[in-house]
Amino acid sequence: MARKTVPFNKSGIAKLPDNKPALYRIQTPSGKTNYTGIAKRGRVQERIAEHLPGGKDYVPGKKVEIEQMKSIQQAKQTEARVIVRSKPKYNELGK
């Protein structure tokens, strides 16, 4: 599916497509994944914005990469695999 990487700020997030469910990764300046999450169709930009400073789920980062998925179920399965494999610093067990 489609992938896109943008700066992790309001103007960068506004450029992200919102028409399909997505897996997203918030990355450090060196490209290491700080957080991996999913967002439903129509809520991708809003969900990622919740991680900006002042948001309810703040996560530090420099870039955000999204990968669009065919379904939210596919996004959840991929998210679980990515978290196990990369162990992002800000992902909590059981959340």
Backbone as XML, in Angstrom:
<?xml version="1.0"?>
<chain id="A" units="angstrom">
  <residue number="1" name="MET">
    <atom name="N" x="0.850" y="-1.185" z="0.000"/>
    <atom name="CA" x="0.000" y="0.000" z="0.000"/>
    <atom name="C" x="0.893" y="1.245" z="0.000"/>
  </residue>
  <residue number="2" name="ALA">
    <atom name="N" x="0.255" y="2.383" z="-0.085"/>
    <atom name="CA" x="0.984" y="3.644" z="-0.200"/>
    <atom name="C" x="1.667" y="4.026" z="1.110"/>
  </residue>
  <residue number="3" name="ARG">
    <atom name="N" x="2.879" y="4.551" z="0.982"/>
    <atom name="CA" x="3.631" y="5.070" z="2.129"/>
    <atom name="C" x="3.939" y="6.536" z="1.878"/>
  </residue>
  <residue number="4" name="LYS">
    <atom name="N" x="4.001" y="7.298" z="2.978"/>
    <atom name="CA" x="4.357" y="8.701" z="2.860"/>
    <atom name="C" x="5.030" y="9.135" z="4.151"/>
  </residue>
  <residue number="5" name="THR">
    <atom name="N" x="6.106" y="9.923" z="4.032"/>
    <atom name="CA" x="6.816" y="10.456" z="5.193"/>
    <atom name="C" x="6.786" y="11.970" z="5.115"/>
  </residue>
  <residue number="6" name="VAL">
    <atom name="N" x="6.426" y="12.601" z="6.244"/>
    <atom name="CA" x="6.351" y="14.060" z="6.315"/>
    <atom name="C" x="6.940" y="14.524" z="7.646"/>
  </residue>
  <residue number="7" name="PRO">
    <atom name="N" x="7.276" y="15.812" z="7.766"/>
    <atom name="CA" x="7.727" y="16.330" z="9.062"/>
    <atom name="C" x="6.630" y="16.151" z="10.118"/>
  </residue>
  <residue number="8" name="PHE">
    <atom name="N" x="7.043" y="15.903" z="11.350"/>
    <atom name="CA" x="6.092" y="15.696" z="12.443"/>
    <atom name="C" x="5.706" y="17.048" z="13.049"/>
  </residue>
  <residue number="9" name="ASN">
    <atom name="N" x="4.849" y="17.770" z="12.313"/>
    <atom name="CA" x="4.302" y="19.044" z="12.773"/>
    <atom name="C" x="2.935" y="19.230" z="12.110"/>
  </residue>
  <residue number="10" name="LYS">
    <atom name="N" x="2.224" y="20.292" z="12.487"/>
    <atom name="CA" x="0.859" y="20.473" z="11.973"/>
    <atom name="C" x="0.816" y="20.569" z="10.459"/>
  </residue>
  <residue number="11" name="SER">
    <atom name="N" x="1.735" y="21.309" z="9.859"/>
    <atom name="CA" x="1.684" y="21.462" z="8.401"/>
    <atom name="C" x="2.056" y="20.159" z="7.690"/>
  </residue>
  <residue number="12" name="GLY">
    <atom name="N" x="2.973" y="19.383" z="8.259"/>
    <atom name="CA" x="3.319" y="18.094" z="7.669"/>
    <atom name="C" x="2.160" y="17.113" z="7.759"/>
  </residue>
  <residue number="13" name="ILE">
    <atom name="N" x="1.528" y="17.051" z="8.924"/>
    <atom name="CA" x="0.398" y="16.141" z="9.131"/>
    <atom name="C" x="-0.755" y="16.488" z="8.190"/>
  </residue>
  <residue number="14" name="ALA">
    <atom name="N" x="-0.966" y="17.756" z="7.921"/>
    <atom name="CA" x="-2.062" y="18.182" z="7.048"/>
    <atom name="C" x="-1.898" y="17.648" z="5.620"/>
  </residue>
  <residue number="15" name="LYS">
    <atom name="N" x="-0.688" y="17.253" z="5.241"/>
    <atom name="CA" x="-0.435" y="16.736" z="3.889"/>
    <atom name="C" x="-0.703" y="15.232" z="3.763"/>
  </residue>
  <residue number="16" name="LEU">
    <atom name="N" x="-1.020" y="14.578" z="4.876"/>
    <atom name="CA" x="-1.218" y="13.133" z="4.850"/>
    <atom name="C" x="-2.600" y="12.758" z="4.330"/>
  </residue>
  <residue number="17" name="PRO">
    <atom name="N" x="-2.698" y="11.683" z="3.558"/>
    <atom name="CA" x="-4.009" y="11.229" z="3.088"/>
    <atom name="C" x="-4.833" y="10.664" z="4.256"/>
  </residue>
  <residue number="18" name="ASP">
    <atom name="N" x="-6.131" y="10.841" z="4.170"/>
    <atom name="CA" x="-7.051" y="10.473" z="5.254"/>
    <atom name="C" x="-8.114" y="9.492" z="4.772"/>
  </residue>
  <residue number="19" name="ASN">
    <atom name="N" x="-7.956" y="8.964" z="3.537"/>
    <atom name="CA" x="-9.037" y="8.206" z="2.905"/>
    <atom name="C" x="-9.011" y="6.701" z="3.163"/>
  </residue>
  <residue number="20" name="LYS">
    <atom name="N" x="-7.996" y="6.199" z="3.889"/>
    <atom name="CA" x="-7.894" y="4.775" z="4.215"/>
    <atom name="C" x="-7.320" y="4.632" z="5.615"/>
  </residue>
  <residue number="21" name="PRO">
    <atom name="N" x="-7.569" y="3.490" z="6.274"/>
    <atom name="CA" x="-6.914" y="3.246" z="7.561"/>
    <atom name="C" x="-5.402" y="3.264" z="7.364"/>
  </residue>
  <residue number="22" name="ALA">
    <atom name="N" x="-4.661" y="3.612" z="8.414"/>
    <atom name="CA" x="-3.211" y="3.715" z="8.262"/>
    <atom name="C" x="-2.470" y="3.245" z="9.498"/>
  </residue>
  <residue number="23" name="LEU">
    <atom name="N" x="-1.301" y="2.697" z="9.257"/>
    <atom name="CA" x="-0.322" y="2.405" z="10.289"/>
    <atom name="C" x="0.641" y="3.583" z="10.251"/>
  </residue>
  <residue number="24" name="TYR">
    <atom name="N" x="0.972" y="4.151" z="11.406"/>
    <atom name="CA" x="1.915" y="5.274" z="11.388"/>
    <atom name="C" x="3.046" y="5.036" z="12.371"/>
  </residue>
  <residue number="25" name="ARG">
    <atom name="N" x="4.204" y="5.610" z="12.032"/>
    <atom name="CA" x="5.401" y="5.510" z="12.865"/>
    <atom name="C" x="5.935" y="6.916" z="13.097"/>
  </residue>
  <residue number="26" name="ILE">
    <atom name="N" x="6.077" y="7.296" z="14.357"/>
    <atom name="CA" x="6.707" y="8.573" z="14.699"/>
    <atom name="C" x="8.188" y="8.274" z="14.904"/>
  </residue>
  <residue number="27" name="GLN">
    <atom name="N" x="9.046" y="9.003" z="14.163"/>
    <atom name="CA" x="10.466" y="8.685" z="14.128"/>
    <atom name="C" x="11.335" y="9.807" z="14.686"/>
  </residue>
  <residue number="28" name="THR">
    <atom name="N" x="12.481" y="9.431" z="15.226"/>
    <atom name="CA" x="13.481" y="10.374" z="15.718"/>
    <atom name="C" x="14.218" y="10.988" z="14.525"/>
  </residue>
  <residue number="29" name="PRO">
    <atom name="N" x="15.044" y="12.018" z="14.758"/>
    <atom name="CA" x="15.827" y="12.577" z="13.646"/>
    <atom name="C" x="16.712" y="11.539" z="12.947"/>
  </residue>
  <residue number="30" name="SER">
    <atom name="N" x="17.171" y="10.518" z="13.683"/>
    <atom name="CA" x="18.024" y="9.490" z="13.079"/>
    <atom name="C" x="17.221" y="8.397" z="12.374"/>
  </residue>
  <residue number="31" name="GLY">
    <atom name="N" x="15.875" y="8.445" z="12.455"/>
    <atom name="CA" x="15.038" y="7.473" z="11.771"/>
    <atom name="C" x="14.576" y="6.314" z="12.633"/>
  </residue>
  <residue number="32" name="LYS">
    <atom name="N" x="14.940" y="6.297" z="13.920"/>
    <atom name="CA" x="14.486" y="5.237" z="14.828"/>
    <atom name="C" x="13.018" y="5.474" z="15.189"/>
  </residue>
  <residue number="33" name="THR">
    <atom name="N" x="12.235" y="4.416" z="15.264"/>
    <atom name="CA" x="10.808" y="4.535" z="15.569"/>
    <atom name="C" x="10.600" y="4.739" z="17.069"/>
  </residue>
  <residue number="34" name="ASN">
    <atom name="N" x="9.945" y="5.859" z="17.433"/>
    <atom name="CA" x="9.598" y="6.149" z="18.825"/>
    <atom name="C" x="8.232" y="5.578" z="19.192"/>
  </residue>
  <residue number="35" name="TYR">
    <atom name="N" x="7.312" y="5.518" z="18.210"/>
    <atom name="CA" x="5.946" y="5.080" z="18.474"/>
    <atom name="C" x="5.335" y="4.550" z="17.189"/>
  </residue>
  <residue number="36" name="THR">
    <atom name="N" x="4.576" y="3.480" z="17.316"/>
    <atom name="CA" x="3.824" y="2.923" z="16.195"/>
    <atom name="C" x="2.362" y="2.866" z="16.593"/>
  </residue>
  <residue number="37" name="GLY">
    <atom name="N" x="1.480" y="3.319" z="15.712"/>
    <atom name="CA" x="0.055" y="3.298" z="16.008"/>
    <atom name="C" x="-0.760" y="3.127" z="14.746"/>
  </residue>
  <residue number="38" name="ILE">
    <atom name="N" x="-2.084" y="3.045" z="14.930"/>
    <atom name="CA" x="-2.993" y="2.940" z="13.798"/>
    <atom name="C" x="-4.061" y="4.016" z="13.907"/>
  </residue>
  <residue number="39" name="ALA">
    <atom name="N" x="-4.642" y="4.335" z="12.782"/>
    <atom name="CA" x="-5.724" y="5.323" z="12.741"/>
    <atom name="C" x="-6.763" y="4.856" z="11.737"/>
  </residue>
  <residue number="40" name="LYS">
    <atom name="N" x="-8.020" y="5.073" z="12.070"/>
    <atom name="CA" x="-9.126" y="4.702" z="11.191"/>
    <atom name="C" x="-9.227" y="5.669" z="10.016"/>
  </residue>
  <residue number="41" name="ARG">
    <atom name="N" x="-9.898" y="5.208" z="8.973"/>
    <atom name="CA" x="-10.148" y="6.052" z="7.802"/>
    <atom name="C" x="-10.875" y="7.313" z="8.257"/>
  </residue>
  <residue number="42" name="GLY">
    <atom name="N" x="-10.450" y="8.466" z="7.757"/>
    <atom name="CA" x="-11.079" y="9.733" z="8.113"/>
    <atom name="C" x="-10.553" y="10.340" z="9.397"/>
  </residue>
  <residue number="43" name="ARG">
    <atom name="N" x="-9.641" y="9.639" z="10.090"/>
    <atom name="CA" x="-9.140" y="10.141" z="11.363"/>
    <atom name="C" x="-7.607" y="10.109" z="11.451"/>
  </residue>
  <residue number="44" name="VAL">
    <atom name="N" x="-6.947" y="9.877" z="10.337"/>
    <atom name="CA" x="-5.491" y="9.742" z="10.321"/>
    <atom name="C" x="-4.817" y="11.023" z="10.809"/>
  </residue>
  <residue number="45" name="GLN">
    <atom name="N" x="-5.141" y="12.148" z="10.202"/>
    <atom name="CA" x="-4.510" y="13.416" z="10.584"/>
    <atom name="C" x="-4.820" y="13.779" z="12.037"/>
  </residue>
  <residue number="46" name="GLU">
    <atom name="N" x="-6.071" y="13.601" z="12.424"/>
    <atom name="CA" x="-6.490" y="13.939" z="13.788"/>
    <atom name="C" x="-5.756" y="13.083" z="14.821"/>
  </residue>
  <residue number="47" name="ARG">
    <atom name="N" x="-5.642" y="11.780" z="14.569"/>
    <atom name="CA" x="-4.990" y="10.880" z="15.522"/>
    <atom name="C" x="-3.508" y="11.203" z="15.656"/>
  </residue>
  <residue number="48" name="ILE">
    <atom name="N" x="-2.830" y="11.440" z="14.565"/>
    <atom name="CA" x="-1.396" y="11.749" z="14.634"/>
    <atom name="C" x="-1.178" y="13.093" z="15.333"/>
  </residue>
  <residue number="49" name="ALA">
    <atom name="N" x="-2.056" y="14.051" z="15.113"/>
    <atom name="CA" x="-1.940" y="15.359" z="15.776"/>
    <atom name="C" x="-2.045" y="15.244" z="17.294"/>
  </residue>
  <residue number="50" name="GLU">
    <atom name="N" x="-2.706" y="14.201" z="17.793"/>
    <atom name="CA" x="-2.800" y="13.999" z="19.244"/>
    <atom name="C" x="-1.441" y="13.719" z="19.879"/>
  </residue>
  <residue number="51" name="HIS">
    <atom name="N" x="-0.431" y="13.389" z="19.065"/>
    <atom name="CA" x="0.907" y="13.102" z="19.570"/>
    <atom name="C" x="1.828" y="14.329" z="19.548"/>
  </residue>
  <residue number="52" name="LEU">
    <atom name="N" x="1.358" y="15.436" z="19.005"/>
    <atom name="CA" x="2.160" y="16.670" z="18.980"/>
    <atom name="C" x="2.270" y="17.247" z="20.390"/>
  </residue>
  <residue number="53" name="PRO">
    <atom name="N" x="3.262" y="18.119" z="20.648"/>
    <atom name="CA" x="3.354" y="18.764" z="21.959"/>
    <atom name="C" x="2.032" y="19.446" z="22.316"/>
  </residue>
  <residue number="54" name="GLY">
    <atom name="N" x="1.564" y="19.220" z="23.525"/>
    <atom name="CA" x="0.284" y="19.777" z="23.963"/>
    <atom name="C" x="-0.883" y="18.846" z="23.697"/>
  </residue>
  <residue number="55" name="GLY">
    <atom name="N" x="-0.661" y="17.778" z="22.945"/>
    <atom name="CA" x="-1.715" y="16.805" z="22.654"/>
    <atom name="C" x="-1.893" y="15.837" z="23.808"/>
  </residue>
  <residue number="56" name="LYS">
    <atom name="N" x="-2.962" y="15.052" z="23.759"/>
    <atom name="CA" x="-3.253" y="14.159" z="24.880"/>
    <atom name="C" x="-2.311" y="12.958" z="24.959"/>
  </residue>
  <residue number="57" name="ASP">
    <atom name="N" x="-1.645" y="12.587" z="23.870"/>
    <atom name="CA" x="-0.724" y="11.448" z="23.849"/>
    <atom name="C" x="0.628" y="11.868" z="23.269"/>
  </residue>
  <residue number="58" name="TYR">
    <atom name="N" x="1.263" y="12.857" z="23.871"/>
    <atom name="CA" x="2.512" y="13.414" z="23.330"/>
    <atom name="C" x="3.595" y="12.351" z="23.173"/>
  </residue>
  <residue number="59" name="VAL">
    <atom name="N" x="4.231" y="12.364" z="21.998"/>
    <atom name="CA" x="5.389" y="11.520" z="21.706"/>
    <atom name="C" x="6.386" y="12.401" z="20.953"/>
  </residue>
  <residue number="60" name="PRO">
    <atom name="N" x="7.644" y="12.496" z="21.426"/>
    <atom name="CA" x="8.624" y="13.302" z="20.684"/>
    <atom name="C" x="8.982" y="12.642" z="19.358"/>
  </residue>
  <residue number="61" name="GLY">
    <atom name="N" x="9.229" y="13.465" z="18.363"/>
    <atom name="CA" x="9.609" y="12.927" z="17.060"/>
    <atom name="C" x="9.944" y="14.029" z="16.080"/>
  </residue>
  <residue number="62" name="LYS">
    <atom name="N" x="10.571" y="13.638" z="14.995"/>
    <atom name="CA" x="10.979" y="14.573" z="13.943"/>
    <atom name="C" x="10.182" y="14.356" z="12.656"/>
  </residue>
  <residue number="63" name="LYS">
    <atom name="N" x="9.863" y="13.068" z="12.365"/>
    <atom name="CA" x="9.136" y="12.720" z="11.143"/>
    <atom name="C" x="8.024" y="11.738" z="11.498"/>
  </residue>
  <residue number="64" name="VAL">
    <atom name="N" x="7.035" y="11.679" z="10.630"/>
    <atom name="CA" x="6.003" y="10.646" z="10.759"/>
    <atom name="C" x="5.842" y="9.978" z="9.398"/>
  </residue>
  <residue number="65" name="GLU">
    <atom name="N" x="5.812" y="8.653" z="9.429"/>
    <atom name="CA" x="5.629" y="7.867" z="8.209"/>
    <atom name="C" x="4.315" y="7.117" z="8.341"/>
  </residue>
  <residue number="66" name="ILE">
    <atom name="N" x="3.500" y="7.169" z="7.307"/>
    <atom name="CA" x="2.270" y="6.379" z="7.326"/>
    <atom name="C" x="2.312" y="5.353" z="6.209"/>
  </residue>
  <residue number="67" name="GLU">
    <atom name="N" x="1.592" y="4.269" z="6.443"/>
    <atom name="CA" x="1.412" y="3.234" z="5.432"/>
    <atom name="C" x="-0.086" y="2.948" z="5.398"/>
  </residue>
  <residue number="68" name="GLN">
    <atom name="N" x="-0.711" y="3.237" z="4.276"/>
    <atom name="CA" x="-2.146" y="3.009" z="4.154"/>
    <atom name="C" x="-2.432" y="1.517" z="4.043"/>
  </residue>
  <residue number="69" name="MET">
    <atom name="N" x="-3.547" y="1.107" z="4.652"/>
    <atom name="CA" x="-3.956" y="-0.298" z="4.670"/>
    <atom name="C" x="-5.339" y="-0.443" z="4.035"/>
  </residue>
  <residue number="70" name="LYS">
    <atom name="N" x="-5.680" y="-1.673" z="3.649"/>
    <atom name="CA" x="-6.989" y="-1.940" z="3.058"/>
    <atom name="C" x="-8.091" y="-1.928" z="4.106"/>
  </residue>
  <residue number="71" name="SER">
    <atom name="N" x="-7.763" y="-2.341" z="5.348"/>
    <atom name="CA" x="-8.772" y="-2.410" z="6.405"/>
    <atom name="C" x="-8.134" y="-2.115" z="7.753"/>
  </residue>
  <residue number="72" name="ILE">
    <atom name="N" x="-8.966" y="-1.792" z="8.736"/>
    <atom name="CA" x="-8.465" y="-1.532" z="10.083"/>
    <atom name="C" x="-7.931" y="-2.834" z="10.694"/>
  </residue>
  <residue number="73" name="GLN">
    <atom name="N" x="-8.514" y="-3.978" z="10.323"/>
    <atom name="CA" x="-8.017" y="-5.261" z="10.825"/>
    <atom name="C" x="-6.593" y="-5.524" z="10.336"/>
  </residue>
  <residue number="74" name="GLN">
    <atom name="N" x="-6.344" y="-5.225" z="9.065"/>
    <atom name="CA" x="-4.997" y="-5.394" z="8.521"/>
    <atom name="C" x="-4.029" y="-4.452" z="9.235"/>
  </residue>
  <residue number="75" name="ALA">
    <atom name="N" x="-4.458" y="-3.235" z="9.520"/>
    <atom name="CA" x="-3.614" y="-2.268" z="10.227"/>
    <atom name="C" x="-3.267" y="-2.768" z="11.628"/>
  </residue>
  <residue number="76" name="LYS">
    <atom name="N" x="-4.248" y="-3.332" z="12.334"/>
    <atom name="CA" x="-4.010" y="-3.848" z="13.692"/>
    <atom name="C" x="-3.024" y="-5.014" z="13.673"/>
  </residue>
  <residue number="77" name="GLN">
    <atom name="N" x="-3.154" y="-5.906" z="12.709"/>
    <atom name="CA" x="-2.241" y="-7.046" z="12.609"/>
    <atom name="C" x="-0.819" y="-6.586" z="12.306"/>
  </residue>
  <residue number="78" name="THR">
    <atom name="N" x="-0.687" y="-5.649" z="11.388"/>
    <atom name="CA" x="0.636" y="-5.134" z="11.028"/>
    <atom name="C" x="1.244" y="-4.380" z="12.203"/>
  </residue>
  <residue number="79" name="GLU">
    <atom name="N" x="0.425" y="-3.590" z="12.910"/>
    <atom name="CA" x="0.916" y="-2.849" z="14.075"/>
    <atom name="C" x="1.493" y="-3.806" z="15.116"/>
  </residue>
  <residue number="80" name="ALA">
    <atom name="N" x="0.794" y="-4.897" z="15.409"/>
    <atom name="CA" x="1.272" y="-5.864" z="16.400"/>
    <atom name="C" x="2.630" y="-6.437" z="15.995"/>
  </residue>
  <residue number="81" name="ARG">
    <atom name="N" x="2.782" y="-6.779" z="14.729"/>
    <atom name="CA" x="4.068" y="-7.320" z="14.250"/>
    <atom name="C" x="5.186" y="-6.288" z="14.359"/>
  </residue>
  <residue number="82" name="VAL">
    <atom name="N" x="4.885" y="-5.050" z="13.974"/>
    <atom name="CA" x="5.901" y="-3.989" z="14.000"/>
    <atom name="C" x="6.347" y="-3.706" z="15.438"/>
  </residue>
  <residue number="83" name="ILE">
    <atom name="N" x="5.395" y="-3.658" z="16.368"/>
    <atom name="CA" x="5.740" y="-3.371" z="17.766"/>
    <atom name="C" x="6.619" y="-4.478" z="18.340"/>
  </residue>
  <residue number="84" name="VAL">
    <atom name="N" x="6.289" y="-5.729" z="18.067"/>
    <atom name="CA" x="7.098" y="-6.851" z="18.561"/>
    <atom name="C" x="8.505" y="-6.781" z="17.987"/>
  </residue>
  <residue number="85" name="ARG">
    <atom name="N" x="8.593" y="-6.459" z="16.709"/>
    <atom name="CA" x="9.886" y="-6.449" z="16.020"/>
    <atom name="C" x="10.752" y="-5.250" z="16.410"/>
  </residue>
  <residue number="86" name="SER">
    <atom name="N" x="10.161" y="-4.048" z="16.470"/>
    <atom name="CA" x="10.982" y="-2.849" z="16.674"/>
    <atom name="C" x="10.983" y="-2.305" z="18.099"/>
  </residue>
  <residue number="87" name="LYS">
    <atom name="N" x="10.044" y="-2.760" z="18.954"/>
    <atom name="CA" x="9.973" y="-2.337" z="20.356"/>
    <atom name="C" x="10.103" y="-0.809" z="20.521"/>
  </residue>
  <residue number="88" name="PRO">
    <atom name="N" x="9.174" y="-0.029" z="19.956"/>
    <atom name="CA" x="9.260" y="1.423" z="20.077"/>
    <atom name="C" x="9.227" y="1.877" z="21.543"/>
  </residue>
  <residue number="89" name="LYS">
    <atom name="N" x="10.006" y="2.876" z="21.860"/>
    <atom name="CA" x="10.177" y="3.358" z="23.234"/>
    <atom name="C" x="8.864" y="3.791" z="23.886"/>
  </residue>
  <residue number="90" name="TYR">
    <atom name="N" x="7.961" y="4.414" z="23.142"/>
    <atom name="CA" x="6.744" y="5.005" z="23.727"/>
    <atom name="C" x="5.496" y="4.132" z="23.606"/>
  </residue>
  <residue number="91" name="ASN">
    <atom name="N" x="5.615" y="2.942" z="23.028"/>
    <atom name="CA" x="4.469" y="2.035" z="23.003"/>
    <atom name="C" x="4.398" y="1.326" z="24.346"/>
  </residue>
  <residue number="92" name="GLU">
    <atom name="N" x="3.187" y="1.271" z="24.921"/>
    <atom name="CA" x="3.000" y="0.617" z="26.215"/>
    <atom name="C" x="2.406" y="-0.770" z="25.992"/>
  </residue>
  <residue number="93" name="LEU">
    <atom name="N" x="2.840" y="-1.722" z="26.790"/>
    <atom name="CA" x="2.296" y="-3.067" z="26.711"/>
    <atom name="C" x="0.822" y="-3.058" z="27.104"/>
  </residue>
  <residue number="94" name="GLY">
    <atom name="N" x="0.000" y="-3.737" z="26.350"/>
    <atom name="CA" x="-1.403" y="-3.875" z="26.682"/>
    <atom name="C" x="-2.266" y="-2.684" z="26.401"/>
  </residue>
  <residue number="95" name="LYS">
    <atom name="N" x="-1.718" y="-1.633" z="25.797"/>
    <atom name="CA" x="-2.524" y="-0.443" z="25.488"/>
    <atom name="C" x="-3.090" y="-0.542" z="24.113"/>
  </residue>
</chain>
